[in-house]
Amino acid sequence: MNEFLSFLYTDYIKPYLDRQPRDDGDTFRFSLCEGNQTQETQRDVDAVVAFAAAHAFLLGVRTGAGLRQNGAL
């Protein structure tokens, strides 16, 4: 990821996601990923999550801009 996307994820997206409430199912799924990883694997999982979250954010921005251009918003 480039520097801007890294900044966007660490300073905006990740704090937002961390503040979201989790139900029991979410807590269980997160515990599966957090407890059974080696340090290297956890680093890889964190990188994949950061990549996916940053690009999902950008997709939302692009989709919103496209909808606005087409008069849907």
PyMOL Python script that loads the backbone (N, CA, C, O; Angstrom):
from pymol import cmd

cmd.read_pdbstr("""\
ATOM      1  N   MET A   1       0.846  -1.175   0.000  1.00  0.00           N
ATOM      2  CA  MET A   1       0.000   0.000   0.000  1.00  0.00           C
ATOM      3  C   MET A   1       0.890   1.236   0.000  1.00  0.00           C
ATOM      4  O   MET A   1       1.979   1.241   0.574  1.00  0.00           O
ATOM      5  N   ASN A   2       0.406   2.269  -0.648  1.00  0.00           N
ATOM      6  CA  ASN A   2       1.198   3.494  -0.654  1.00  0.00           C
ATOM      7  C   ASN A   2       1.039   4.227   0.686  1.00  0.00           C
ATOM      8  O   ASN A   2       0.232   3.841   1.531  1.00  0.00           O
ATOM      9  N   GLU A   3       1.821   5.280   0.851  1.00  0.00           N
ATOM     10  CA  GLU A   3       1.846   5.999   2.131  1.00  0.00           C
ATOM     11  C   GLU A   3       0.494   6.600   2.499  1.00  0.00           C
ATOM     12  O   GLU A   3       0.098   6.579   3.665  1.00  0.00           O
ATOM     13  N   PHE A   4      -0.214   7.135   1.505  1.00  0.00           N
ATOM     14  CA  PHE A   4      -1.515   7.733   1.802  1.00  0.00           C
ATOM     15  C   PHE A   4      -2.497   6.691   2.314  1.00  0.00           C
ATOM     16  O   PHE A   4      -3.201   6.934   3.295  1.00  0.00           O
ATOM     17  N   LEU A   5      -2.554   5.530   1.661  1.00  0.00           N
ATOM     18  CA  LEU A   5      -3.476   4.489   2.100  1.00  0.00           C
ATOM     19  C   LEU A   5      -3.093   3.963   3.476  1.00  0.00           C
ATOM     20  O   LEU A   5      -3.965   3.655   4.289  1.00  0.00           O
ATOM     21  N   SER A   6      -1.804   3.858   3.740  1.00  0.00           N
ATOM     22  CA  SER A   6      -1.362   3.435   5.076  1.00  0.00           C
ATOM     23  C   SER A   6      -1.805   4.441   6.129  1.00  0.00           C
ATOM     24  O   SER A   6      -2.315   4.068   7.185  1.00  0.00           O
ATOM     25  N   PHE A   7      -1.604   5.728   5.828  1.00  0.00           N
ATOM     26  CA  PHE A   7      -2.051   6.784   6.737  1.00  0.00           C
ATOM     27  C   PHE A   7      -3.568   6.732   6.929  1.00  0.00           C
ATOM     28  O   PHE A   7      -4.064   6.816   8.053  1.00  0.00           O
ATOM     29  N   LEU A   8      -4.292   6.594   5.826  1.00  0.00           N
ATOM     30  CA  LEU A   8      -5.748   6.552   5.885  1.00  0.00           C
ATOM     31  C   LEU A   8      -6.219   5.407   6.773  1.00  0.00           C
ATOM     32  O   LEU A   8      -7.130   5.579   7.583  1.00  0.00           O
ATOM     33  N   TYR A   9      -5.598   4.237   6.620  1.00  0.00           N
ATOM     34  CA  TYR A   9      -6.002   3.080   7.412  1.00  0.00           C
ATOM     35  C   TYR A   9      -5.661   3.274   8.883  1.00  0.00           C
ATOM     36  O   TYR A   9      -6.529   3.102   9.739  1.00  0.00           O
ATOM     37  N   THR A  10      -4.417   3.629   9.199  1.00  0.00           N
ATOM     38  CA  THR A  10      -4.006   3.702  10.602  1.00  0.00           C
ATOM     39  C   THR A  10      -4.650   4.865  11.356  1.00  0.00           C
ATOM     40  O   THR A  10      -4.937   4.745  12.547  1.00  0.00           O
ATOM     41  N   ASP A  11      -4.880   5.992  10.672  1.00  0.00           N
ATOM     42  CA  ASP A  11      -5.378   7.169  11.381  1.00  0.00           C
ATOM     43  C   ASP A  11      -6.879   7.399  11.257  1.00  0.00           C
ATOM     44  O   ASP A  11      -7.438   8.203  12.003  1.00  0.00           O
ATOM     45  N   TYR A  12      -7.542   6.711  10.330  1.00  0.00           N
ATOM     46  CA  TYR A  12      -8.968   6.955  10.144  1.00  0.00           C
ATOM     47  C   TYR A  12      -9.790   5.666  10.169  1.00  0.00           C
ATOM     48  O   TYR A  12     -10.717   5.530  10.967  1.00  0.00           O
ATOM     49  N   ILE A  13      -9.447   4.730   9.298  1.00  0.00           N
ATOM     50  CA  ILE A  13     -10.287   3.542   9.139  1.00  0.00           C
ATOM     51  C   ILE A  13     -10.192   2.607  10.341  1.00  0.00           C
ATOM     52  O   ILE A  13     -11.217   2.201  10.889  1.00  0.00           O
ATOM     53  N   LYS A  14      -8.961   2.258  10.761  1.00  0.00           N
ATOM     54  CA  LYS A  14      -8.805   1.309  11.872  1.00  0.00           C
ATOM     55  C   LYS A  14      -9.423   1.838  13.177  1.00  0.00           C
ATOM     56  O   LYS A  14     -10.141   1.094  13.844  1.00  0.00           O
ATOM     57  N   PRO A  15      -9.167   3.099  13.563  1.00  0.00           N
ATOM     58  CA  PRO A  15      -9.835   3.594  14.771  1.00  0.00           C
ATOM     59  C   PRO A  15     -11.363   3.549  14.672  1.00  0.00           C
ATOM     60  O   PRO A  15     -12.044   3.260  15.656  1.00  0.00           O
ATOM     61  N   TYR A  16     -11.893   3.834  13.487  1.00  0.00           N
ATOM     62  CA  TYR A  16     -13.341   3.753  13.294  1.00  0.00           C
ATOM     63  C   TYR A  16     -13.823   2.319  13.486  1.00  0.00           C
ATOM     64  O   TYR A  16     -14.797   2.079  14.200  1.00  0.00           O
ATOM     65  N   LEU A  17     -13.144   1.370  12.852  1.00  0.00           N
ATOM     66  CA  LEU A  17     -13.542  -0.035  12.980  1.00  0.00           C
ATOM     67  C   LEU A  17     -13.425  -0.525  14.416  1.00  0.00           C
ATOM     68  O   LEU A  17     -14.267  -1.292  14.883  1.00  0.00           O
ATOM     69  N   ASP A  18     -12.389  -0.088  15.114  1.00  0.00           N
ATOM     70  CA  ASP A  18     -12.197  -0.509  16.511  1.00  0.00           C
ATOM     71  C   ASP A  18     -13.303   0.001  17.431  1.00  0.00           C
ATOM     72  O   ASP A  18     -13.589  -0.618  18.455  1.00  0.00           O
ATOM     73  N   ARG A  19     -13.926   1.125  17.074  1.00  0.00           N
ATOM     74  CA  ARG A  19     -15.003   1.699  17.903  1.00  0.00           C
ATOM     75  C   ARG A  19     -16.361   1.057  17.651  1.00  0.00           C
ATOM     76  O   ARG A  19     -17.295   1.276  18.423  1.00  0.00           O
ATOM     77  N   GLN A  20     -16.488   0.272  16.594  1.00  0.00           N
ATOM     78  CA  GLN A  20     -17.781  -0.318  16.261  1.00  0.00           C
ATOM     79  C   GLN A  20     -18.134  -1.429  17.251  1.00  0.00           C
ATOM     80  O   GLN A  20     -17.278  -2.239  17.608  1.00  0.00           O
ATOM     81  N   PRO A  21     -19.385  -1.467  17.692  1.00  0.00           N
ATOM     82  CA  PRO A  21     -19.785  -2.516  18.635  1.00  0.00           C
ATOM     83  C   PRO A  21     -19.727  -3.890  17.975  1.00  0.00           C
ATOM     84  O   PRO A  21     -19.989  -4.039  16.781  1.00  0.00           O
ATOM     85  N   ARG A  22     -19.378  -4.883  18.778  1.00  0.00           N
ATOM     86  CA  ARG A  22     -19.312  -6.265  18.292  1.00  0.00           C
ATOM     87  C   ARG A  22     -20.326  -7.105  19.048  1.00  0.00           C
ATOM     88  O   ARG A  22     -20.448  -7.010  20.269  1.00  0.00           O
ATOM     89  N   ASP A  23     -21.045  -7.921  18.308  1.00  0.00           N
ATOM     90  CA  ASP A  23     -21.931  -8.864  18.972  1.00  0.00           C
ATOM     91  C   ASP A  23     -21.125 -10.115  19.331  1.00  0.00           C
ATOM     92  O   ASP A  23     -19.921 -10.168  19.078  1.00  0.00           O
ATOM     93  N   ASP A  24     -21.772 -11.108  19.910  1.00  0.00           N
ATOM     94  CA  ASP A  24     -21.058 -12.308  20.336  1.00  0.00           C
ATOM     95  C   ASP A  24     -20.399 -13.038  19.169  1.00  0.00           C
ATOM     96  O   ASP A  24     -19.298 -13.568  19.315  1.00  0.00           O
ATOM     97  N   GLY A  25     -21.051 -13.069  18.031  1.00  0.00           N
ATOM     98  CA  GLY A  25     -20.485 -13.726  16.854  1.00  0.00           C
ATOM     99  C   GLY A  25     -19.227 -13.029  16.369  1.00  0.00           C
ATOM    100  O   GLY A  25     -18.242 -13.679  16.019  1.00  0.00           O
ATOM    101  N   ASP A  26     -19.264 -11.693  16.351  1.00  0.00           N
ATOM    102  CA  ASP A  26     -18.084 -10.928  15.953  1.00  0.00           C
ATOM    103  C   ASP A  26     -16.928 -11.186  16.909  1.00  0.00           C
ATOM    104  O   ASP A  26     -15.796 -11.411  16.483  1.00  0.00           O
ATOM    105  N   THR A  27     -17.220 -11.152  18.195  1.00  0.00           N
ATOM    106  CA  THR A  27     -16.184 -11.379  19.208  1.00  0.00           C
ATOM    107  C   THR A  27     -15.570 -12.760  19.040  1.00  0.00           C
ATOM    108  O   THR A  27     -14.354 -12.916  19.143  1.00  0.00           O
ATOM    109  N   PHE A  28     -16.401 -13.758  18.782  1.00  0.00           N
ATOM    110  CA  PHE A  28     -15.904 -15.114  18.589  1.00  0.00           C
ATOM    111  C   PHE A  28     -14.995 -15.195  17.365  1.00  0.00           C
ATOM    112  O   PHE A  28     -13.910 -15.773  17.436  1.00  0.00           O
ATOM    113  N   ARG A  29     -15.426 -14.624  16.251  1.00  0.00           N
ATOM    114  CA  ARG A  29     -14.618 -14.684  15.031  1.00  0.00           C
ATOM    115  C   ARG A  29     -13.300 -13.933  15.195  1.00  0.00           C
ATOM    116  O   ARG A  29     -12.265 -14.397  14.718  1.00  0.00           O
ATOM    117  N   PHE A  30     -13.323 -12.796  15.856  1.00  0.00           N
ATOM    118  CA  PHE A  30     -12.083 -12.066  16.103  1.00  0.00           C
ATOM    119  C   PHE A  30     -11.151 -12.863  17.006  1.00  0.00           C
ATOM    120  O   PHE A  30      -9.939 -12.866  16.793  1.00  0.00           O
ATOM    121  N   SER A  31     -11.697 -13.531  18.000  1.00  0.00           N
ATOM    122  CA  SER A  31     -10.855 -14.315  18.905  1.00  0.00           C
ATOM    123  C   SER A  31     -10.193 -15.480  18.181  1.00  0.00           C
ATOM    124  O   SER A  31      -9.078 -15.868  18.531  1.00  0.00           O
ATOM    125  N   LEU A  32     -10.859 -16.045  17.179  1.00  0.00           N
ATOM    126  CA  LEU A  32     -10.252 -17.120  16.391  1.00  0.00           C
ATOM    127  C   LEU A  32      -9.020 -16.622  15.645  1.00  0.00           C
ATOM    128  O   LEU A  32      -8.013 -17.323  15.553  1.00  0.00           O
ATOM    129  N   CYS A  33      -9.107 -15.424  15.121  1.00  0.00           N
ATOM    130  CA  CYS A  33      -7.977 -14.866  14.373  1.00  0.00           C
ATOM    131  C   CYS A  33      -6.864 -14.365  15.273  1.00  0.00           C
ATOM    132  O   CYS A  33      -5.693 -14.437  14.900  1.00  0.00           O
ATOM    133  N   GLU A  34      -7.199 -13.865  16.437  1.00  0.00           N
ATOM    134  CA  GLU A  34      -6.190 -13.247  17.292  1.00  0.00           C
ATOM    135  C   GLU A  34      -5.408 -14.248  18.126  1.00  0.00           C
ATOM    136  O   GLU A  34      -4.225 -14.032  18.386  1.00  0.00           O
ATOM    137  N   GLY A  35      -6.027 -15.321  18.546  1.00  0.00           N
ATOM    138  CA  GLY A  35      -5.373 -16.196  19.494  1.00  0.00           C
ATOM    139  C   GLY A  35      -4.533 -17.304  18.903  1.00  0.00           C
ATOM    140  O   GLY A  35      -3.643 -17.816  19.582  1.00  0.00           O
ATOM    141  N   ASN A  36      -4.778 -17.696  17.663  1.00  0.00           N
ATOM    142  CA  ASN A  36      -4.136 -18.877  17.105  1.00  0.00           C
ATOM    143  C   ASN A  36      -3.115 -18.554  16.021  1.00  0.00           C
ATOM    144  O   ASN A  36      -2.845 -19.399  15.168  1.00  0.00           O
ATOM    145  N   GLN A  37      -2.551 -17.375  16.033  1.00  0.00           N
ATOM    146  CA  GLN A  37      -1.630 -16.967  14.983  1.00  0.00           C
ATOM    147  C   GLN A  37      -0.204 -16.872  15.517  1.00  0.00           C
ATOM    148  O   GLN A  37       0.019 -16.498  16.668  1.00  0.00           O
ATOM    149  N   THR A  38       0.751 -17.215  14.666  1.00  0.00           N
ATOM    150  CA  THR A  38       2.130 -16.876  14.988  1.00  0.00           C
ATOM    151  C   THR A  38       2.288 -15.378  14.753  1.00  0.00           C
ATOM    152  O   THR A  38       1.421 -14.747  14.148  1.00  0.00           O
ATOM    153  N   GLN A  39       3.361 -14.825  15.216  1.00  0.00           N
ATOM    154  CA  GLN A  39       3.573 -13.389  15.049  1.00  0.00           C
ATOM    155  C   GLN A  39       3.654 -13.023  13.563  1.00  0.00           C
ATOM    156  O   GLN A  39       3.127 -11.992  13.144  1.00  0.00           O
ATOM    157  N   GLU A  40       4.307 -13.862  12.779  1.00  0.00           N
ATOM    158  CA  GLU A  40       4.429 -13.609  11.343  1.00  0.00           C
ATOM    159  C   GLU A  40       3.076 -13.708  10.645  1.00  0.00           C
ATOM    160  O   GLU A  40       2.745 -12.876   9.800  1.00  0.00           O
ATOM    161  N   THR A  41       2.304 -14.717  10.997  1.00  0.00           N
ATOM    162  CA  THR A  41       0.986 -14.880  10.390  1.00  0.00           C
ATOM    163  C   THR A  41       0.064 -13.737  10.793  1.00  0.00           C
ATOM    164  O   THR A  41      -0.713 -13.257   9.968  1.00  0.00           O
ATOM    165  N   GLN A  42       0.132 -13.293  12.040  1.00  0.00           N
ATOM    166  CA  GLN A  42      -0.694 -12.171  12.483  1.00  0.00           C
ATOM    167  C   GLN A  42      -0.342 -10.905  11.719  1.00  0.00           C
ATOM    168  O   GLN A  42      -1.225 -10.117  11.382  1.00  0.00           O
ATOM    169  N   ARG A  43       0.934 -10.706  11.444  1.00  0.00           N
ATOM    170  CA  ARG A  43       1.364  -9.552  10.655  1.00  0.00           C
ATOM    171  C   ARG A  43       0.764  -9.622   9.246  1.00  0.00           C
ATOM    172  O   ARG A  43       0.321  -8.612   8.697  1.00  0.00           O
ATOM    173  N   ASP A  44       0.757 -10.840   8.666  1.00  0.00           N
ATOM    174  CA  ASP A  44       0.170 -11.019   7.337  1.00  0.00           C
ATOM    175  C   ASP A  44      -1.335 -10.761   7.357  1.00  0.00           C
ATOM    176  O   ASP A  44      -1.865 -10.111   6.456  1.00  0.00           O
ATOM    177  N   VAL A  45      -2.024 -11.264   8.377  1.00  0.00           N
ATOM    178  CA  VAL A  45      -3.473 -11.042   8.507  1.00  0.00           C
ATOM    179  C   VAL A  45      -3.756  -9.549   8.645  1.00  0.00           C
ATOM    180  O   VAL A  45      -4.672  -9.028   8.009  1.00  0.00           O
ATOM    181  N   ASP A  46      -2.979  -8.866   9.468  1.00  0.00           N
ATOM    182  CA  ASP A  46      -3.165  -7.424   9.647  1.00  0.00           C
ATOM    183  C   ASP A  46      -2.947  -6.671   8.328  1.00  0.00           C
ATOM    184  O   ASP A  46      -3.667  -5.717   8.031  1.00  0.00           O
ATOM    185  N   ALA A  47      -1.960  -7.098   7.542  1.00  0.00           N
ATOM    186  CA  ALA A  47      -1.695  -6.447   6.259  1.00  0.00           C
ATOM    187  C   ALA A  47      -2.851  -6.669   5.284  1.00  0.00           C
ATOM    188  O   ALA A  47      -3.228  -5.751   4.554  1.00  0.00           O
ATOM    189  N   VAL A  48      -3.410  -7.868   5.265  1.00  0.00           N
ATOM    190  CA  VAL A  48      -4.537  -8.157   4.371  1.00  0.00           C
ATOM    191  C   VAL A  48      -5.766  -7.346   4.788  1.00  0.00           C
ATOM    192  O   VAL A  48      -6.471  -6.802   3.938  1.00  0.00           O
ATOM    193  N   VAL A  49      -6.019  -7.267   6.083  1.00  0.00           N
ATOM    194  CA  VAL A  49      -7.163  -6.488   6.578  1.00  0.00           C
ATOM    195  C   VAL A  49      -6.986  -5.012   6.229  1.00  0.00           C
ATOM    196  O   VAL A  49      -7.932  -4.359   5.787  1.00  0.00           O
ATOM    197  N   ALA A  50      -5.779  -4.487   6.425  1.00  0.00           N
ATOM    198  CA  ALA A  50      -5.514  -3.085   6.106  1.00  0.00           C
ATOM    199  C   ALA A  50      -5.714  -2.824   4.615  1.00  0.00           C
ATOM    200  O   ALA A  50      -6.325  -1.826   4.235  1.00  0.00           O
ATOM    201  N   PHE A  51      -5.205  -3.711   3.776  1.00  0.00           N
ATOM    202  CA  PHE A  51      -5.360  -3.567   2.329  1.00  0.00           C
ATOM    203  C   PHE A  51      -6.834  -3.581   1.941  1.00  0.00           C
ATOM    204  O   PHE A  51      -7.299  -2.708   1.208  1.00  0.00           O
ATOM    205  N   ALA A  52      -7.562  -4.572   2.435  1.00  0.00           N
ATOM    206  CA  ALA A  52      -8.976  -4.705   2.081  1.00  0.00           C
ATOM    207  C   ALA A  52      -9.790  -3.511   2.583  1.00  0.00           C
ATOM    208  O   ALA A  52     -10.637  -2.992   1.856  1.00  0.00           O
ATOM    209  N   ALA A  53      -9.543  -3.079   3.803  1.00  0.00           N
ATOM    210  CA  ALA A  53     -10.303  -1.965   4.367  1.00  0.00           C
ATOM    211  C   ALA A  53     -10.026  -0.664   3.612  1.00  0.00           C
ATOM    212  O   ALA A  53     -10.954   0.086   3.308  1.00  0.00           O
ATOM    213  N   ALA A  54      -8.769  -0.397   3.312  1.00  0.00           N
ATOM    214  CA  ALA A  54      -8.427   0.843   2.606  1.00  0.00           C
ATOM    215  C   ALA A  54      -9.024   0.846   1.205  1.00  0.00           C
ATOM    216  O   ALA A  54      -9.542   1.868   0.756  1.00  0.00           O
ATOM    217  N   HIS A  55      -8.957  -0.279   0.516  1.00  0.00           N
ATOM    218  CA  HIS A  55      -9.500  -0.333  -0.840  1.00  0.00           C
ATOM    219  C   HIS A  55     -11.034  -0.349  -0.841  1.00  0.00           C
ATOM    220  O   HIS A  55     -11.654   0.163  -1.773  1.00  0.00           O
ATOM    221  N   ALA A  56     -11.635  -0.918   0.170  1.00  0.00           N
ATOM    222  CA  ALA A  56     -13.095  -0.853   0.288  1.00  0.00           C
ATOM    223  C   ALA A  56     -13.532   0.593   0.516  1.00  0.00           C
ATOM    224  O   ALA A  56     -14.545   1.032  -0.029  1.00  0.00           O
ATOM    225  N   PHE A  57     -12.772   1.327   1.317  1.00  0.00           N
ATOM    226  CA  PHE A  57     -13.064   2.742   1.535  1.00  0.00           C
ATOM    227  C   PHE A  57     -12.981   3.505   0.214  1.00  0.00           C
ATOM    228  O   PHE A  57     -13.877   4.282  -0.116  1.00  0.00           O
ATOM    229  N   LEU A  58     -11.902   3.279  -0.542  1.00  0.00           N
ATOM    230  CA  LEU A  58     -11.743   3.957  -1.825  1.00  0.00           C
ATOM    231  C   LEU A  58     -12.849   3.585  -2.798  1.00  0.00           C
ATOM    232  O   LEU A  58     -13.325   4.435  -3.551  1.00  0.00           O
ATOM    233  N   LEU A  59     -13.262   2.324  -2.790  1.00  0.00           N
ATOM    234  CA  LEU A  59     -14.369   1.908  -3.644  1.00  0.00           C
ATOM    235  C   LEU A  59     -15.646   2.660  -3.276  1.00  0.00           C
ATOM    236  O   LEU A  59     -16.405   3.070  -4.154  1.00  0.00           O
ATOM    237  N   GLY A  60     -15.877   2.837  -1.980  1.00  0.00           N
ATOM    238  CA  GLY A  60     -17.044   3.603  -1.544  1.00  0.00           C
ATOM    239  C   GLY A  60     -16.996   5.040  -2.013  1.00  0.00           C
ATOM    240  O   GLY A  60     -18.012   5.609  -2.414  1.00  0.00           O
ATOM    241  N   VAL A  61     -15.808   5.624  -1.959  1.00  0.00           N
ATOM    242  CA  VAL A  61     -15.651   6.999  -2.442  1.00  0.00           C
ATOM    243  C   VAL A  61     -15.933   7.063  -3.939  1.00  0.00           C
ATOM    244  O   VAL A  61     -16.657   7.944  -4.404  1.00  0.00           O
ATOM    245  N   ARG A  62     -15.363   6.134  -4.683  1.00  0.00           N
ATOM    246  CA  ARG A  62     -15.572   6.124  -6.141  1.00  0.00           C
ATOM    247  C   ARG A  62     -17.026   5.858  -6.495  1.00  0.00           C
ATOM    248  O   ARG A  62     -17.573   6.485  -7.402  1.00  0.00           O
ATOM    249  N   THR A  63     -17.644   4.941  -5.793  1.00  0.00           N
ATOM    250  CA  THR A  63     -19.047   4.627  -6.052  1.00  0.00           C
ATOM    251  C   THR A  63     -19.924   5.834  -5.765  1.00  0.00           C
ATOM    252  O   THR A  63     -20.819   6.155  -6.546  1.00  0.00           O
ATOM    253  N   GLY A  64     -19.673   6.497  -4.657  1.00  0.00           N
ATOM    254  CA  GLY A  64     -20.442   7.693  -4.317  1.00  0.00           C
ATOM    255  C   GLY A  64     -20.263   8.784  -5.349  1.00  0.00           C
ATOM    256  O   GLY A  64     -21.220   9.463  -5.721  1.00  0.00           O
ATOM    257  N   ALA A  65     -19.029   8.952  -5.813  1.00  0.00           N
ATOM    258  CA  ALA A  65     -18.767   9.973  -6.848  1.00  0.00           C
ATOM    259  C   ALA A  65     -19.480   9.600  -8.143  1.00  0.00           C
ATOM    260  O   ALA A  65     -20.050  10.468  -8.805  1.00  0.00           O
ATOM    261  N   GLY A  66     -19.456   8.319  -8.514  1.00  0.00           N
ATOM    262  CA  GLY A  66     -20.131   7.872  -9.729  1.00  0.00           C
ATOM    263  C   GLY A  66     -21.630   8.045  -9.635  1.00  0.00           C
ATOM    264  O   GLY A  66     -22.272   8.452 -10.604  1.00  0.00           O
ATOM    265  N   LEU A  67     -22.193   7.743  -8.485  1.00  0.00           N
ATOM    266  CA  LEU A  67     -23.637   7.921  -8.298  1.00  0.00           C
ATOM    267  C   LEU A  67     -24.008   9.393  -8.384  1.00  0.00           C
ATOM    268  O   LEU A  67     -25.041   9.752  -8.948  1.00  0.00           O
ATOM    269  N   ARG A  68     -23.158  10.239  -7.822  1.00  0.00           N
ATOM    270  CA  ARG A  68     -23.427  11.673  -7.852  1.00  0.00           C
ATOM    271  C   ARG A  68     -23.374  12.191  -9.292  1.00  0.00           C
ATOM    272  O   ARG A  68     -24.193  13.021  -9.687  1.00  0.00           O
ATOM    273  N   GLN A  69     -22.399  11.693 -10.080  1.00  0.00           N
ATOM    274  CA  GLN A  69     -22.308  12.132 -11.477  1.00  0.00           C
ATOM    275  C   GLN A  69     -23.533  11.722 -12.293  1.00  0.00           C
ATOM    276  O   GLN A  69     -23.948  12.430 -13.210  1.00  0.00           O
ATOM    277  N   ASN A  70     -24.095  10.588 -11.949  1.00  0.00           N
ATOM    278  CA  ASN A  70     -25.249  10.094 -12.681  1.00  0.00           C
ATOM    279  C   ASN A  70     -26.575  10.603 -12.116  1.00  0.00           C
ATOM    280  O   ASN A  70     -27.644  10.214 -12.587  1.00  0.00           O
ATOM    281  N   GLY A  71     -26.505  11.460 -11.122  1.00  0.00           N
ATOM    282  CA  GLY A  71     -27.694  12.046 -10.562  1.00  0.00           C
ATOM    283  C   GLY A  71     -28.459  11.155  -9.623  1.00  0.00           C
ATOM    284  O   GLY A  71     -29.609  11.450  -9.296  1.00  0.00           O
ATOM    285  N   ALA A  72     -27.855  10.067  -9.177  1.00  0.00           N
ATOM    286  CA  ALA A  72     -28.546   9.140  -8.265  1.00  0.00           C
ATOM    287  C   ALA A  72     -28.501   9.622  -6.826  1.00  0.00           C
ATOM    288  O   ALA A  72     -29.281   9.153  -5.998  1.00  0.00           O
ATOM    289  N   LEU A  73     -27.605  10.548  -6.511  1.00  0.00           N
ATOM    290  CA  LEU A  73     -27.555  11.080  -5.143  1.00  0.00           C
ATOM    291  C   LEU A  73     -27.993  12.517  -5.102  1.00  0.00           C
ATOM    292  O   LEU A  73     -28.013  13.125  -4.032  1.00  0.00           O
TER     293      LEU A  73
END
""", "prot")
cmd.dss("prot")
cmd.show_as("cartoon", "prot")
cmd.util.cbc("prot")
cmd.orient("prot")
